[in-house]
């Protein structure tokens, strides 16, 4: 299976038409075992689907400019991609856009195949399933508790929700704030209390993009360890509940052979959730810890009800979708759809403002009949 350093080197061919780029890829494909070649074909479909979803979720207004060449978009064969890359225009050289799309998809499929070869998504899902079964038998009661969370968003502060502006099952009196009711099926904690739980599995395409960001920053190693590929997010009523819940969960896992890899740390105020990620915002308040359990690393995140809905619905930098949009503009879009090929200037303020306004429009907030955009 291909190594990350080789893939990093091959990426230099994407924007440079050179017959040697095709020769080395054909030689690699010729020598690859049949089992790997079957994985390459499956991975090519994962790449196409991941690209479509990224564009649909965060830049659909530019979808008409970023569609793949129809032959490249449809072929299931890796060798066919290389044939399409070298197809010459009448009396000229290969088309730069077709070259870029064919070679980049070829290499991206190899990257996805490497991830799936080393840590198949089936294994990730199975391990999380085992963890959930364990927690259901030791940490949570069997039955859910349906609650109706009353949240009051402040339109003067980009629709954030504060700790004093949430209530379980009972409405509050909050003049000037926008009232929303969110039904939640929460888990009952054996020792008392409730928590809403959301599984977090990072697919191969998202994992590859995270590795790609490290490559861009010049961090290239033979083996990448993406620690947040498998994990859980727990949403609890208050900050006090958060710490108590996290420590109780850790104690339960430690008693069953777990190892604490990273202690519970809290993000917020002047500390970003991930200081190494330039898109991460210090406005996103949560806590996290990293645990090894049954030979799998799990990242657990903990957040309060009010911070959770601030992250879901506010227009601040704490909003998770707006965070992912910033991340995409800073890396994924220019990486997958470079300006020199597609003509979209991802770094320009007007482009980012258009994308942000489009994303905010989906949140549905209106002020005086207009969508509220605070850039």
TISETOR-545234 format. One record per residue (C-alpha): residue number from 1; residue in three letters; x, y negated, z negated. Coordinates in Angstrom, 2 decimals, always signed. Example, Ala and Ser with C-alpha at 12.3 -4.5 7.8 and 13.67 -1.06 7.14 Angstrom:
DRENDO  nuti  tidren       px       py       pz
DRENDO     1     ALA   +12.30    +4.50    -7.80
DRENDO     2     SER   +13.67    +1.06    -7.14
This chain:
DRENDO  nuti  tidren       px       py       pz
DRENDO     1     UNK    +0.00    +0.00    +0.00
DRENDO     2     UNK    +1.21    -3.51    +0.83
DRENDO     3     UNK    +2.91    -5.69    -1.83
DRENDO     4     UNK    +1.91    -9.23    -2.80
DRENDO     5     UNK    +5.30   -10.66    -1.83
DRENDO     6     UNK    +4.88    -9.31    +1.68
DRENDO     7     UNK    +1.38   -10.76    +1.96
DRENDO     8     UNK    +2.67   -14.10    +0.71
DRENDO     9     UNK    +5.30   -14.07    +3.44
DRENDO    10     UNK    +2.80   -13.05    +6.12
DRENDO    11     UNK    +0.54   -16.01    +5.31
DRENDO    12     UNK    +3.10   -18.26    +7.00
DRENDO    13     UNK    +2.04   -16.70   +10.32
DRENDO    14     UNK    -1.57   -17.85   +10.11
DRENDO    15     UNK    -0.97   -21.27   +11.66
DRENDO    16     UNK    +2.06   -20.34   +13.79
DRENDO    17     UNK    +1.47   -18.36   +16.99
DRENDO    18     UNK    +4.34   -15.87   +17.27
DRENDO    19     UNK    +4.27   -12.42   +18.86
DRENDO    20     UNK    +6.49   -11.05   +16.07
DRENDO    21     UNK    +3.58   -11.59   +13.64
DRENDO    22     UNK    +1.54    -9.07   +15.59
DRENDO    23     UNK    +4.39    -6.57   +15.91
DRENDO    24     UNK    +4.98    -6.28   +12.16
DRENDO    25     UNK    +1.26    -5.93   +11.42
DRENDO    26     UNK    +0.82    -3.25   +14.07
DRENDO    27     UNK    +3.78    -1.36   +12.69
DRENDO    28     UNK    +2.35    -1.58    +9.18
DRENDO    29     UNK    -1.04    -0.34   +10.40
DRENDO    30     UNK    +0.55    +2.52   +12.35
DRENDO    31     UNK    +2.39    +3.78    +9.27
DRENDO    32     UNK    -0.51    +3.40    +6.83
DRENDO    33     UNK    -2.09    +6.66    +5.58
DRENDO    34     UNK    -5.57    +7.44    +6.85
DRENDO    35     UNK    -7.06    +6.98    +3.37
DRENDO    36     UNK    -5.63    +3.44    +3.28
DRENDO    37     UNK    -6.92    +2.64    +6.76
DRENDO    38     UNK   -10.44    +3.59    +5.70
DRENDO    39     UNK   -10.08    +1.26    +2.72
DRENDO    40     UNK    -8.90    -1.54    +5.04
DRENDO    41     UNK   -12.13    -1.26    +7.06
DRENDO    42     UNK   -14.30    -1.45    +3.93
DRENDO    43     UNK   -12.23    -4.36    +2.63
DRENDO    44     UNK   -12.71    -6.29    +5.86
DRENDO    45     UNK   -16.46    -6.31    +5.20
DRENDO    46     UNK   -15.84    -7.51    +1.63
DRENDO    47     UNK   -13.79   -10.42    +2.98
DRENDO    48     UNK   -16.47   -11.47    +5.44
DRENDO    49     UNK   -19.19   -11.27    +2.78
DRENDO    50     UNK   -17.09   -13.21    +0.27
DRENDO    51     UNK   -16.43   -15.98    +2.79
DRENDO    52     UNK   -20.12   -16.23    +3.69
DRENDO    53     UNK   -21.19   -16.43    +0.04
DRENDO    54     UNK   -18.56   -19.05    -0.80
DRENDO    55     UNK   -19.69   -21.24    +2.08
DRENDO    56     UNK   -23.38   -20.70    +1.34
DRENDO    57     UNK   -23.03   -21.49    -2.36
DRENDO    58     UNK   -20.72   -24.51    -2.18
DRENDO    59     UNK   -20.46   -25.94    +1.34
DRENDO    60     UNK   -23.48   -24.89    +3.38
DRENDO    61     UNK   -23.62   -28.38    +4.93
DRENDO    62     UNK   -20.43   -27.46    +6.81
DRENDO    63     UNK   -21.44   -23.92    +7.79
DRENDO    64     UNK   -21.91   -24.90   +11.45
DRENDO    65     UNK   -18.22   -25.89   +11.65
DRENDO    66     UNK   -16.76   -22.87    +9.90
DRENDO    67     UNK   -18.34   -19.86   +11.55
DRENDO    68     UNK   -16.00   -17.13   +12.77
DRENDO    69     UNK   -15.49   -16.31   +16.43
DRENDO    70     UNK   -18.29   -13.83   +17.20
DRENDO    71     UNK   -15.92   -11.01   +18.17
DRENDO    72     UNK   -13.86   -11.49   +15.01
DRENDO    73     UNK   -17.02   -11.70   +12.92
DRENDO    74     UNK   -18.35    -8.40   +14.21
DRENDO    75     UNK   -15.47    -5.99   +14.80
DRENDO    76     UNK   -15.02    -3.25   +12.19
DRENDO    77     UNK   -11.52    -2.41   +13.44
DRENDO    78     UNK    -8.28    -3.84   +12.09
DRENDO    79     UNK    -6.34    -3.20   +15.31
DRENDO    80     UNK    -9.04    -5.02   +17.25
DRENDO    81     UNK    -8.39    -8.15   +15.15
DRENDO    82     UNK    -4.79    -8.16   +16.36
DRENDO    83     UNK    -5.92    -7.74   +19.97
DRENDO    84     UNK    -8.24   -10.72   +19.61
DRENDO    85     UNK    -5.48   -12.81   +18.05
DRENDO    86     UNK    -3.23   -12.49   +21.10
DRENDO    87     UNK    -5.96   -12.95   +23.70
DRENDO    88     UNK    -4.70   -15.73   +25.94
DRENDO    89     UNK    -6.62   -18.64   +27.30
DRENDO    90     UNK    -6.56   -19.08   +31.07
DRENDO    91     UNK    -2.98   -19.90   +31.97
DRENDO    92     UNK    -2.07   -20.64   +28.38
DRENDO    93     UNK    -1.25   -19.25   +24.97
DRENDO    94     UNK    -3.52   -17.68   +22.32
DRENDO    95     UNK    -6.23   -19.96   +20.99
DRENDO    96     UNK    -5.01   -21.37   +17.60
DRENDO    97     UNK    -8.39   -20.95   +15.92
DRENDO    98     UNK    -8.91   -17.37   +17.08
DRENDO    99     UNK    -5.30   -16.59   +16.11
DRENDO   100     UNK    -5.81   -18.03   +12.63
DRENDO   101     UNK    -9.11   -16.25   +12.04
DRENDO   102     UNK    -7.89   -12.87   +13.24
DRENDO   103     UNK    -4.58   -12.88   +11.34
DRENDO   104     UNK    -5.98   -14.37    +8.15
DRENDO   105     UNK    -8.85   -11.87    +8.02
DRENDO   106     UNK    -6.43    -9.02    +8.70
DRENDO   107     UNK    -4.21   -10.06    +5.78
DRENDO   108     UNK    -7.13   -10.82    +3.49
DRENDO   109     UNK    -8.52    -7.34    +4.11
DRENDO   110     UNK    -5.14    -5.88    +3.11
DRENDO   111     UNK    -5.18    -7.97    -0.07
DRENDO   112     UNK    -8.68    -6.77    -0.99
DRENDO   113     UNK    -7.62    -3.20    -0.23
DRENDO   114     UNK    -4.67    -3.52    -2.60
DRENDO   115     UNK    -6.93    -4.76    -5.39
DRENDO   116     UNK    -9.42    -1.94    -4.81
DRENDO   117     UNK    -6.62    +0.62    -4.58
DRENDO   118     UNK    -5.11    -0.45    -7.91
DRENDO   119     UNK    -8.34    -1.16    -9.79
DRENDO   120     UNK   -11.52    -0.16    -7.95
DRENDO   121     UNK   -14.68    -2.12    -8.68
DRENDO   122     UNK   -16.31    +1.19    -9.58
DRENDO   123     UNK   -13.77    +1.63   -12.38
DRENDO   124     UNK   -14.32    -1.91   -13.61
DRENDO   125     UNK   -18.08    -1.34   -13.75
DRENDO   126     UNK   -17.71    +2.04   -15.41
DRENDO   127     UNK   -15.46    +0.66   -18.14
DRENDO   128     UNK   -17.84    -2.19   -18.85
DRENDO   129     UNK   -20.69    +0.30   -18.99
DRENDO   130     UNK   -18.82    +2.34   -21.62
DRENDO   131     UNK   -18.20    -0.80   -23.67
DRENDO   132     UNK   -21.86    -1.79   -23.53
DRENDO   133     UNK   -22.96    +1.69   -24.62
DRENDO   134     UNK   -20.59    +1.45   -27.57
DRENDO   135     UNK   -21.86    -1.99   -28.61
DRENDO   136     UNK   -25.48    -0.91   -28.29
DRENDO   137     UNK   -24.83    +2.00   -30.64
DRENDO   138     UNK   -22.73    +0.11   -33.22
DRENDO   139     UNK   -23.15    -3.66   -32.98
DRENDO   140     UNK   -26.64    -4.36   -31.63
DRENDO   141     UNK   -30.09    -3.02   -32.40
DRENDO   142     UNK   -31.95    -1.19   -29.66
DRENDO   143     UNK   -34.70    -3.75   -29.09
DRENDO   144     UNK   -34.47    -7.15   -27.45
DRENDO   145     UNK   -35.93   -10.28   -28.98
DRENDO   146     UNK   -37.64   -12.61   -26.50
DRENDO   147     UNK   -37.18   -16.25   -27.49
DRENDO   148     UNK   -38.23   -19.52   -25.88
DRENDO   149     UNK   -35.41   -21.99   -26.18
DRENDO   150     UNK   -36.57   -25.60   -26.17
DRENDO   151     UNK   -33.80   -27.80   -24.78
DRENDO   152     UNK   -33.88   -31.58   -24.45
DRENDO   153     UNK   -31.66   -33.04   -21.73
DRENDO   154     UNK   -30.43   -36.64   -22.03
DRENDO   155     UNK   -30.82   -38.45   -18.66
DRENDO   156     UNK   -28.63   -41.34   -19.89
DRENDO   157     UNK   -25.73   -38.90   -20.44
DRENDO   158     UNK   -25.95   -36.87   -17.23
DRENDO   159     UNK   -28.49   -34.47   -18.71
DRENDO   160     UNK   -26.34   -32.93   -21.43
DRENDO   161     UNK   -27.92   -31.09   -24.37
DRENDO   162     UNK   -26.61   -31.77   -27.87
DRENDO   163     UNK   -26.65   -29.49   -30.89
DRENDO   164     UNK   -29.56   -31.45   -32.41
DRENDO   165     UNK   -31.64   -31.15   -29.26
DRENDO   166     UNK   -32.31   -27.40   -29.09
DRENDO   167     UNK   -34.85   -25.34   -30.94
DRENDO   168     UNK   -35.92   -21.69   -30.88
DRENDO   169     UNK   -39.65   -21.12   -30.24
DRENDO   170     UNK   -40.72   -24.48   -31.72
DRENDO   171     UNK   -40.80   -27.77   -29.74
DRENDO   172     UNK   -39.14   -30.90   -31.10
DRENDO   173     UNK   -40.03   -34.57   -30.83
DRENDO   174     UNK   -37.31   -36.20   -28.72
DRENDO   175     UNK   -38.57   -39.40   -27.04
DRENDO   176     UNK   -36.68   -40.30   -23.88
DRENDO   177     UNK   -35.23   -36.83   -23.37
DRENDO   178     UNK   -36.35   -34.32   -20.74
DRENDO   179     UNK   -37.89   -31.19   -22.23
DRENDO   180     UNK   -37.16   -27.80   -20.67
DRENDO   181     UNK   -38.16   -24.36   -21.98
DRENDO   182     UNK   -35.85   -21.42   -21.19
DRENDO   183     UNK   -37.10   -17.88   -21.98
DRENDO   184     UNK   -34.19   -15.66   -23.08
DRENDO   185     UNK   -34.11   -11.95   -23.88
DRENDO   186     UNK   -31.59   -11.81   -26.71
DRENDO   187     UNK   -29.88    -8.92   -28.42
DRENDO   188     UNK   -30.51    -8.42   -32.12
DRENDO   189     UNK   -27.23    -8.17   -34.03
DRENDO   190     UNK   -27.19    -5.29   -36.52
DRENDO   191     UNK   -25.80    -7.52   -39.28
DRENDO   192     UNK   -28.38   -10.22   -38.55
DRENDO   193     UNK   -28.90   -12.94   -35.96
DRENDO   194     UNK   -29.30   -12.92   -32.19
DRENDO   195     UNK   -27.16   -13.42   -29.11
DRENDO   196     UNK   -27.91   -13.73   -25.42
DRENDO   197     UNK   -25.45   -11.64   -23.39
DRENDO   198     UNK   -24.23   -11.95   -19.81
DRENDO   199     UNK   -21.83    -9.51   -18.15
DRENDO   200     UNK   -18.83   -10.92   -16.30
DRENDO   201     UNK   -17.30    -8.76   -13.56
DRENDO   202     UNK   -14.95   -10.48   -11.12
DRENDO   203     UNK   -15.18    -8.87    -7.70
DRENDO   204     UNK   -12.21    -8.18    -5.46
DRENDO   205     UNK   -12.73   -11.32    -3.34
DRENDO   206     UNK   -12.81   -13.63    -6.38
DRENDO   207     UNK    -9.82   -11.80    -7.83
DRENDO   208     UNK    -7.91   -12.30    -4.60
DRENDO   209     UNK    -8.69   -16.04    -4.55
DRENDO   210     UNK    -7.31   -16.34    -8.08
DRENDO   211     UNK    -4.14   -14.57    -6.98
DRENDO   212     UNK    -4.01   -16.81    -3.91
DRENDO   213     UNK    -4.00   -19.91    -6.09
DRENDO   214     UNK    -0.97   -18.55    -7.93
DRENDO   215     UNK    +0.76   -17.86    -4.62
DRENDO   216     UNK    +0.10   -21.43    -3.53
DRENDO   217     UNK    +1.74   -22.65    -6.73
DRENDO   218     UNK    +4.81   -20.55    -5.93
DRENDO   219     UNK    +4.09   -17.83    -8.48
DRENDO   220     UNK    +4.57   -14.61    -6.52
DRENDO   221     UNK    +5.10   -11.27    -8.27
DRENDO   222     UNK    +4.87    -7.64    -7.23
DRENDO   223     UNK    +2.01    -7.04    -9.65
DRENDO   224     UNK    -0.72    -9.48   -10.67
DRENDO   225     UNK    -2.75    -8.95   -13.80
DRENDO   226     UNK    -6.07   -10.79   -13.62
DRENDO   227     UNK    -7.20   -10.58   -17.24
DRENDO   228     UNK   -10.74   -11.92   -16.84
DRENDO   229     UNK   -11.92    -9.38   -14.26
DRENDO   230     UNK   -14.01    -7.57   -16.85
DRENDO   231     UNK   -15.73    -9.21   -19.78
DRENDO   232     UNK   -18.84   -10.49   -21.50
DRENDO   233     UNK   -20.24   -13.90   -22.36
DRENDO   234     UNK   -22.24   -14.25   -25.57
DRENDO   235     UNK   -24.53   -17.23   -26.22
DRENDO   236     UNK   -25.40   -17.90   -29.86
DRENDO   237     UNK   -27.41   -20.59   -31.68
DRENDO   238     UNK   -24.70   -22.69   -33.42
DRENDO   239     UNK   -20.95   -23.24   -33.74
DRENDO   240     UNK   -20.98   -21.48   -37.11
DRENDO   241     UNK   -22.74   -18.49   -35.54
DRENDO   242     UNK   -20.16   -18.46   -32.77
DRENDO   243     UNK   -17.14   -17.95   -35.01
DRENDO   244     UNK   -18.91   -15.46   -37.27
DRENDO   245     UNK   -20.18   -13.48   -34.29
DRENDO   246     UNK   -16.77   -13.41   -32.54
DRENDO   247     UNK   -14.90   -12.22   -35.62
DRENDO   248     UNK   -17.53    -9.57   -36.35
DRENDO   249     UNK   -17.32    -8.30   -32.77
DRENDO   250     UNK   -13.53    -8.17   -32.96
DRENDO   251     UNK   -13.65    -6.27   -36.25
DRENDO   252     UNK   -16.03    -3.70   -34.72
DRENDO   253     UNK   -13.70    -3.14   -31.76
DRENDO   254     UNK   -10.53    -3.02   -33.87
DRENDO   255     UNK   -12.06    -0.26   -35.97
DRENDO   256     UNK   -12.51    +1.71   -32.75
DRENDO   257     UNK    -8.91    +1.45   -31.61
DRENDO   258     UNK    -8.89    -1.94   -29.86
DRENDO   259     UNK    -5.87    -4.24   -29.73
DRENDO   260     UNK    -6.17    -8.01   -30.01
DRENDO   261     UNK    -4.18    -9.46   -27.08
DRENDO   262     UNK    -5.15   -13.12   -27.51
DRENDO   263     UNK    -6.67   -14.53   -30.66
DRENDO   264     UNK    -9.94   -16.41   -30.64
DRENDO   265     UNK    -9.31   -19.89   -29.23
DRENDO   266     UNK   -11.76   -22.73   -28.78
DRENDO   267     UNK   -11.91   -25.07   -25.80
DRENDO   268     UNK   -13.54   -28.47   -25.68
DRENDO   269     UNK   -12.88   -32.11   -26.44
DRENDO   270     UNK    -9.21   -32.52   -25.42
DRENDO   271     UNK    -8.54   -28.85   -24.65
DRENDO   272     UNK    -9.53   -27.26   -21.33
DRENDO   273     UNK   -10.79   -23.70   -21.24
DRENDO   274     UNK    -7.81   -22.81   -19.04
DRENDO   275     UNK    -4.99   -25.41   -19.22
DRENDO   276     UNK    -3.22   -23.74   -16.27
DRENDO   277     UNK    -6.28   -24.30   -14.06
DRENDO   278     UNK    -6.34   -27.87   -12.76
DRENDO   279     UNK   -10.08   -27.64   -12.08
DRENDO   280     UNK   -10.90   -26.65   -15.66
DRENDO   281     UNK   -12.63   -29.35   -17.71
DRENDO   282     UNK   -12.17   -30.13   -21.38
DRENDO   283     UNK   -15.90   -30.96   -21.45
DRENDO   284     UNK   -16.71   -27.24   -21.16
DRENDO   285     UNK   -16.96   -26.17   -24.80
DRENDO   286     UNK   -16.58   -22.47   -25.51
DRENDO   287     UNK   -14.34   -19.99   -27.28
DRENDO   288     UNK   -12.66   -16.90   -25.89
DRENDO   289     UNK   -10.47   -13.96   -26.84
DRENDO   290     UNK    -8.74   -11.16   -24.99
DRENDO   291     UNK    -8.94    -7.57   -26.24
DRENDO   292     UNK    -7.55    -4.26   -25.00
DRENDO   293     UNK   -10.05    -1.46   -25.55
DRENDO   294     UNK    -9.79    +2.05   -24.07
DRENDO   295     UNK    -6.94    +0.93   -21.76
DRENDO   296     UNK    -8.94    -1.95   -20.27
DRENDO   297     UNK    -8.50    -5.66   -20.93
DRENDO   298     UNK   -11.73    -7.50   -21.73
DRENDO   299     UNK   -12.15   -11.24   -21.92
DRENDO   300     UNK   -14.95   -12.27   -24.26
DRENDO   301     UNK   -16.38   -15.78   -24.07
DRENDO   302     UNK   -18.60   -17.34   -26.72
DRENDO   303     UNK   -20.76   -20.43   -26.30
DRENDO   304     UNK   -23.62   -22.10   -28.14
DRENDO   305     UNK   -27.11   -22.51   -26.73
DRENDO   306     UNK   -26.74   -26.27   -26.25
DRENDO   307     UNK   -23.33   -26.01   -24.57
DRENDO   308     UNK   -24.59   -23.18   -22.38
DRENDO   309     UNK   -27.39   -25.28   -20.92
DRENDO   310     UNK   -25.12   -28.28   -20.63
DRENDO   311     UNK   -22.87   -26.06   -18.52
DRENDO   312     UNK   -25.84   -24.79   -16.51
DRENDO   313     UNK   -27.84   -27.96   -15.94
DRENDO   314     UNK   -25.90   -31.15   -16.72
DRENDO   315     UNK   -24.18   -33.30   -14.10
DRENDO   316     UNK   -20.96   -33.55   -16.12
DRENDO   317     UNK   -17.66   -31.82   -15.45
DRENDO   318     UNK   -18.83   -29.15   -17.89
DRENDO   319     UNK   -21.29   -27.86   -15.28
DRENDO   320     UNK   -20.02   -24.48   -14.13
DRENDO   321     UNK   -21.18   -24.81   -10.52
DRENDO   322     UNK   -19.58   -28.25   -10.21
DRENDO   323     UNK   -16.40   -26.80   -11.71
DRENDO   324     UNK   -16.40   -24.04    -9.10
DRENDO   325     UNK   -16.97   -26.65    -6.40
DRENDO   326     UNK   -13.93   -28.64    -7.59
DRENDO   327     UNK   -11.93   -25.43    -7.59
DRENDO   328     UNK   -13.06   -24.60    -4.06
DRENDO   329     UNK   -12.22   -28.07    -2.73
DRENDO   330     UNK    -8.79   -27.92    -4.33
DRENDO   331     UNK    -7.86   -24.50    -2.98
DRENDO   332     UNK   -10.36   -22.10    -1.40
DRENDO   333     UNK   -11.76   -24.37    +1.32
DRENDO   334     UNK    -8.44   -25.72    +2.68
DRENDO   335     UNK    -6.96   -22.22    +2.36
DRENDO   336     UNK    -9.72   -20.39    +4.25
DRENDO   337     UNK   -10.78   -23.24    +6.54
DRENDO   338     UNK    -7.72   -25.49    +7.01
DRENDO   339     UNK    -8.21   -29.01    +8.32
DRENDO   340     UNK    -5.86   -28.46   +11.26
DRENDO   341     UNK    -8.16   -25.71   +12.58
DRENDO   342     UNK   -11.67   -26.74   +11.52
DRENDO   343     UNK   -11.35   -30.53   +11.29
DRENDO   344     UNK   -12.87   -30.83    +7.79
DRENDO   345     UNK   -10.76   -33.02    +5.54
DRENDO   346     UNK   -11.40   -31.29    +2.24
DRENDO   347     UNK    -9.19   -33.69    +0.29
DRENDO   348     UNK   -11.10   -36.77    +1.41
DRENDO   349     UNK   -13.32   -38.43    -1.18
DRENDO   350     UNK   -16.30   -38.75    +1.15
DRENDO   351     UNK   -16.27   -35.00    +1.86
DRENDO   352     UNK   -16.12   -34.10    -1.81
DRENDO   353     UNK   -18.84   -36.64    -2.62
DRENDO   354     UNK   -21.10   -35.13    +0.05
DRENDO   355     UNK   -20.56   -31.63    -1.33
DRENDO   356     UNK   -21.12   -32.75    -4.90
DRENDO   357     UNK   -24.29   -34.65    -3.97
DRENDO   358     UNK   -25.59   -31.58    -2.12
DRENDO   359     UNK   -24.86   -29.35    -5.12
DRENDO   360     UNK   -26.42   -31.78    -7.57
DRENDO   361     UNK   -29.51   -31.93    -5.35
DRENDO   362     UNK   -29.98   -28.22    -6.05
DRENDO   363     UNK   -30.17   -28.88    -9.79
DRENDO   364     UNK   -33.36   -30.86    -9.18
DRENDO   365     UNK   -32.81   -33.84   -11.47
DRENDO   366     UNK   -34.44   -37.07   -10.32
DRENDO   367     UNK   -34.20   -40.56   -11.75
DRENDO   368     UNK   -36.64   -43.21   -10.48
DRENDO   369     UNK   -37.43   -41.03    -7.51
DRENDO   370     UNK   -33.80   -40.57    -6.52
DRENDO   371     UNK   -31.30   -37.82    -7.13
DRENDO   372     UNK   -28.86   -38.77    -9.86
DRENDO   373     UNK   -25.26   -38.63    -8.65
DRENDO   374     UNK   -22.55   -39.88   -10.97
DRENDO   375     UNK   -19.13   -39.42    -9.38
